[in-house]
Amino acid sequence: MREKWLLSIVLCCIARVAWAGAGVSLWQRIESQVRGSQSGAREAPVNLFNQIAVTGLPRETRLDLYSQFTREFGPDTNDFHLYALSMDVAKIAPWLGMTAGRQTVIRANVEGLMDGASVRIAPGDHGLFFDLYGGFTRSVEMGDFRARPGLLTGGQVGWRPTADTSLAITSFYRRNDYQNRGWDTSATQVLGLTGSHRFGTGRTALVYVDATYDAAGKVLAAATVGGTWQATPRWMVSVSGNRYDTSRARTPTTILSLFTDDDLWQARAGVRYTPNTTVSVFANYDWQQLEAGGRTEYGHVAEGGCDWDWKKQALGGTIRYRLLDSYGGRAHDFLMTTRYDPWKTIGLDQFTNITKYAKVTNETDTAVAAGLGVAYHPRDWIDLRTGGEYLSNNHFSNDWRFTGSLALHWEKGT
């Protein structure tokens, strides 16, 4: 309820600054789907998304708001989230900027939302820069958006001597529960190092490193070394190696700590060939090694396909085949998407996804998902779409779903 009152006050303030001549961008989308539940009943959830940005304020200030409302028309299913509400002041001084409010935070192995502030200090375009931040964190991915928040405070110092080279060292203190100071059960100190350098004729090659150390758990939580090489205008090659680990003593439980006994190693290689502006062919391979149940297990992911975009025919799409083979089982996955815009105001799209799998639990099946949609754009600021989907798997033997959405985008002075 407090979030709804705050949203109402902010909307009134935005209307005031918009009337005063600031630039405003408004995007709203409402979507619904008539579908079957696993119990066999029909349900029709409705989702409303709101995004507002205000620019053109003094000192290059920007306001951003994003909220989401979900209604499933059942008991205790009315859900409202104010995901982001922040004010970014880019030029408090020529070398100082600040973002305050609920904002997206990505620091080393932390990704989520933070209610707090971050300060940027950059004396020049190149050279040293500093980043200080602190606030309460929330994790949307773990499903505890309304649970007791965590705590994050720390900083970063970086060096950017040229536009092609950067190096940064991060250190922050983190608690999963801001009231729990337990070292390694909730709290830890994290150290991070990132760097990248682009070189070669025409700056065709890029190398990068990224490492994160968890002091409480005494584990190297993540380490990555990789690079990309634009061999010719038509060929792109990428390689990377990764190592992941986690402290099993700390809550909340992660997927990695739940299903593995030790660290996870991963190597990846990919190549993309673009003979012309209409077609691009790609192939990727991932190798994995982990400890599960006291045994060393290996995993392989191989995929190949192509993207195409025939502008003259107003036709485009993707075809991809993927093989997944790991200790959890094996799956053959085929995906095809197509979009066709025969007229300026009408577009068609479809997707087909077929997966044949065999799990380590001896569960085998062929899952099918397919959909067809029609989009209508009568004006630049309105998008209307309707369509249908078909699903068949162990949970939905034969389920037909009908979807619809309406999106509005309005701009003033941006």
N, C-alpha and C positions, 0 to 999 in steps of 0.2 A: 504494500500500500504506500509506503514512504517513497518507493521508486516512482510510482505513478504521480504522486504529488510533485516530486522533483522534476519529472518529465514535463508536467503542465507548466511549471514556473519557467523552465528553460525554453519551452516553445513560445511563451509570451515574450521573453527577452529576445529571442531570435526574430520574432515578428517586429519588435521595436527597432532592432538594428537594421533589418531589411528595409523598413520604411524610411530609415535615415540614409539609405543609399549604398549599403554594403552588398556584396555579391552573395547570392544564396543559391544553393543547389539542393533540390529536394527529390528523393527517390523513395517510392513506396511500392510494395509488392504484396499482393494477397494471393494465396494459393490454397487449393484444397484437393483432396483425393478421396474418392469413394472406394473402399477396399474391404477385404475380408480379414478378420483377426484369426489368430491361431485357434480360437475357440469355435470358429465357424460363424460368428456374428459379423454384421457389416458395421463399419465405422467410417466417419467422414471428418477427420481433423482439419482445422482451418489454421493457417499460419499467416500472420501479418508482420511484414518487415518494414522498418522505417529507417531511413538514413538521410541526415541533413548535414550540410557543410556550409559554413559562413566564412567568406574571405573578404579581402579589401578593408580590413580594420587597421587601426594604427599599429605601427611597429611590426608589420607583416604578421598580424595575429590571425589565427584560424580557429574556428570552433567546429568540433565534430561530434555528432550524436548518432548512435546506432542502437535500436531497440527491437525486441521481438516479442510478439504475443501469440500464444498457442491456445486453441480451444478444441477439446475433443468431445464436448457435449456429454459429459459423464461426471460422476462425483469426484471432486478434488482433482480435476484435470484442467482448470483454468490457470495457465502459467504465463507469467510476465517476467521478462528479463531486460534490464537496462544494461546492455553489454558494454557500451562505450559512451563516455561523456567527457570530453577533454578540451582544454584550451591550450593551443600551441602559440607561444610568443617567440617568433624567430629572432627578433632584434630588440631584446631589452637593451642591449648595447651592441656595437658592431661585432663584438666577439662573444656575446653571451645570448643564449636562448634557453627557454624553459617550456616543458609540457606538464600541465597539472590536471588531475582528474582521473577518471577510470580510463586506462589506456592499455594497449597491447604491449606486453613486455617479452623480449627474447634476449636472454642473457645466459650464455654457455648452454647448459642442459635444461634451463628453465624456460618454459613457454606457457603463457597464459595471460591473465588480466591482473592489473595492479591498480589499486586505489591509492594514489600518492602523487609524487612529482619526480621529474627527471630534469637535470640541468646539464646543458652542453656548453663547454668552453673551448673555443677554437680561435686562437689569436690570428690565424691566417689560413689561406686556402691550403697551404702545405706546411708541414711541421708537426709540432705536438698538438694533441687535442685531449680533452678530459670529458668524462661522462660520470655524473653522480646521480644516484637515484635511491628512493626508499618509499615503502608503503606496504599495504596489506595486499596479499595475492589471493586469487581465486582460480580454481582449476575447473574449466568447463568440461574438458575431455573425460575426467574421472566421475562426472555426474554429481559433483558436490558443490554446485554453483552457490547454493544458499547455505552450505555448511560453514562452520567456523573457519575464518580465513587464515592464511599463513602470513608470514612476515618476510620481507626482502629488503635488504639495505646493502649498498656497496658502491663500487665505482670502477672506472676503466680509464687507463691512460694509453694513448695510442700515438703512433708516429707515422706520418704520411709525407715522406720527403718529396715524392712525385705523384702524379696521377696514376702511375702504374704500380706503385708499391705501397703496402700498408702493413702495419704491425700493431697489435694491441694486446695488453695484459689486463685481465679482469680479476677482481676479487670481491666476493660478496658473502654476506651472512644470510642464511636462509633457515626459516622454521616452517614446517608443514602445518603446525598449529601454533598460532602466535602466543597461546597461553602455556605451551609446553616447551620448557627449556632443555629437555632431556637431550644430551649430546649423543648423536647417532640414532636415537629413536625418533627424534623430530627435528633436531637442529644440526647444522653443519656449516662449515666454511668451505667455499668452493673457489678454486683458482682456475683461470682459463687463459689460454694463449691462442691467438689467431693471427694469421699472416697470409699474404698473397703477393704475387709478383707477375706482371705480364711483360713478356719480352719477345724478341724475334722481329724479323722484317714485317712491318705492318702490324706489330703486336699480335701475332697469330697464336702464341702459346701462353697459357696461364697455369701456374702452379699455386697450390694453396695447402695450408696446414691448419688444423683445429684440434685442440686438446683441452680436456676438462678433468680436474682432479678433485675428488671428494675427500676432504681432510678427515672428517669424522669416520667415514667408512673405510678410509685408507685404500680407496680403489681409484683407478683411472677410469672414470665414468664413461668417457668417450675420447676417441682419438681418430683423426682422419688425415690422410695424406692423399692428394689427388691432383689431377691436371687435365686440361683440355688442349687440343692442338688442331687448329684449322689448317690441315695439310695443304689443301688447295681450296679455291672458292667452292668446290663441290663436295669435298670430303672433310668431315669433322670426326675426331677421335677423342674419346674420354676414358680415363682410368681412375680408379680410386681404391684405397684400402681403408678399412674401418675396424675398430675394436670397441666393444661396448661392455660395460659391467655396471653393477648396481649393488648397493649395500642391502643385504637381506634383512637387517635388523630394523630398518627404518620404515615407518608407515608414511603415506599410504602405500599399499602393495602395488608394484608395477608388474606388467606382463612379463618383463624379462626376469624379475626375481621369482615369479610364480611358476614358470615353466622351465627354468634352467638352473643348473647347479653352479655354474662358473661363468666365465666371460663368453662373449659371442664375437667371432671373427668373421669378417666379410670382405670379399674382393669383388670389384665390378669393372667390367670393360664394355664399352659401347662404341658403335660406329654409325654414322649417318651419311648417306650419299644423296645429294640433291642435284640431279642432272640438269634441271631447268626450274623455272618458277612455278610449275604446276604440280610436280611430283617430288616426294622425298621418301627415301627408303631407309629403314633403321633396323639395327640388330643389337641386342644387349644380352649379357650373361652375368649372373651373380653366383658366387660360390660362398657357402657359409659353413662354419664349424662351431659347434656348441657342445656343452656337457648337459645331458638330460638323463635323470635316473641313474647317475653314476656311470654312464657310457658316453663315449664320444660319438656324436651324430653329425652327419653332413647334409647339407641342403644345396639344391641347385635350382636356379630360376633362369630359363632361357626364353627369349621372346624375339619376335621379328614381325615386321609389317611395313606398311607404307601409309603416308598421308598424301592426299591430293586436293587441289583447289583449282578447278577449271573455271576461271572467272567469266570467260565468254559464254559458257554454258550455264553459269550460275549454279554450279554443282561442286560439291566437295565432301570430304569424309575421311574415314580411317578404317583400315583393316589390320587386325593384330591377332597373332597366335602366341600363347604363352604356356610354357610347361613349368609346373611347380612340383618339385620332388624334394621331400624333407622327411624328418623322423615322424612328422604328423600325418604323412600320407602323400598321395600323388594326385595331381589335377591337370587336365588338359582344358585350356580356356581359349575360346574364340570370341572375338568381339568385332562387330562391324557397325559403324555409324555413317549416316548419310544426311546431308542437308541439300535442299534444292529450293532456290528462290526464283520461281518462274515469272513472278510479277514484282513490282516495286513494293507493294503493300502486303503480299502474301508469301509465306515461306513454309516449306514442308521439311520435316526431319523424322528420322527413324533410327532405332538401335536394335541390335540383335546380339544377345550374349548367351552362349552355350558352354556349359562347364560339365565335364565328366570327371568325377572324383572318386577316390577310394581312400578313406580315412584310416588311421591307425586303430580306430575303434571298430573296424570291420564294417563300417557304414559306407555303402556305395550307392551312387545315384547319378543321374544326369539332370542338371538344373538348367532350366530355360527361362530367359527373361527377354521380352521383346516389347517394343513400344513404337507408336506412331503419333506424331503431333502436327498440328496446323497452327501457325502463328499469323496474326493479322496486325499490321502497323498502319492504321489509318492516318496517324499524325506522327511527327517526330517524338512527341512526348508521351505516347501511349503504345503499349504492347499487350495484346490479348492472345492467349494461347489455350488450346484445348487439345486433348488427346486421350489415348488409352494405352494400357499396359497389360501384358499377360505374363504370369509367373507360374512355374511348375517346379517343385522341389519336394523335399521331405516334409516341409512344414506347410506348404501350399500346394496341394495336389493339382488343382487347376483354378487359378485365381485371376479374375479379370478386374482391372482397376481403371477408373476413369479420373482424369486429372484436368485441372483448369487453373489458370492464373491470370492476373491483371497487374501490370506494372505501369506506374506513372513516373515521369521524370520531367521536372520543371526547373528552369534556371533563370536567374535574374542577375545581370551585371557581372557574370563570371567570365 
